[in-house]
Amino acid sequence: MAFKLERDKPIPTDRVKYPWRDMKVGDSFFVPGMAVSAIAGSVSGASSRGAGKFRCRAENGGVRIWKIA
């Protein structure tokens, strides 16, 4: 298998996929097409990095995440 090499492609500076640090207690966001088990690691990681405490629940074909503390 051959890979196409690309030059001068900038490295993305925004690594955050979800708005953990922008959230205030009581805020929530919805991730469509996601299972709770698939996003649990991201939620746990955000909590362990000091972004707050979060709760997630399955909702209408996706997951809703709330900041609770």
N, C-alpha and C positions, 0 to 999 in steps of 0.2 A: 504494500500500500504506500503510495506517495502522498506527502502532505504539501499543500501549497504554502510557501513561505510569504509572509507579508512584512514589509518594512514601514517604519514611520507611523505605526498605528498606536495612538496614545493609550496609556493604561488608564482605565476608569478610576476616578478619584473617589466616587461615592460607592462605598462598599455596603452601606446599609440598605437592606431590601424593605424592611418594615419600619414604621415611624415610632419606634420605641421611645426615644428621648424627647420627641415632640409632644407626646401624650401627657395629659393631665389626668388625675384620678377621676374616673367616671367616663372618660373617652373610650371609644371602641372603634374598631375597623373590621371590615369583612374581607375575607380572602376566598373568592369563588373557586369551586372545583378542588378544594383542598380537604383532606381528612385531618381530624384532630391529631391522630398519631403521626402524621407527616409533618406537622408544624410544631409539635410538642418540644422538639429539640431547640428550635429557634426561640420559643417562649422561655424555656429554661435557661438558655444562654443569655438572653437579655436580662433576666432576673439576676443571674450570677455576676453579670458585669455592672450591676448597680443601677439599671434603668428603672427599677421598680418591681412591683409584684403584679402578675397578670393572671387572668382566668380565661379559658377558651372553651367554647361549646360549639357543637355541630349545629348548623342552621341553614335550611333551604339550599342544600347542595354545596355547602362550603363551611367555613369556620368563622365565627365572630370572636374577637379577642378584646377584652376589657382591661383597662389598667385599674387595679383595685387598691393600690397603695404606692 
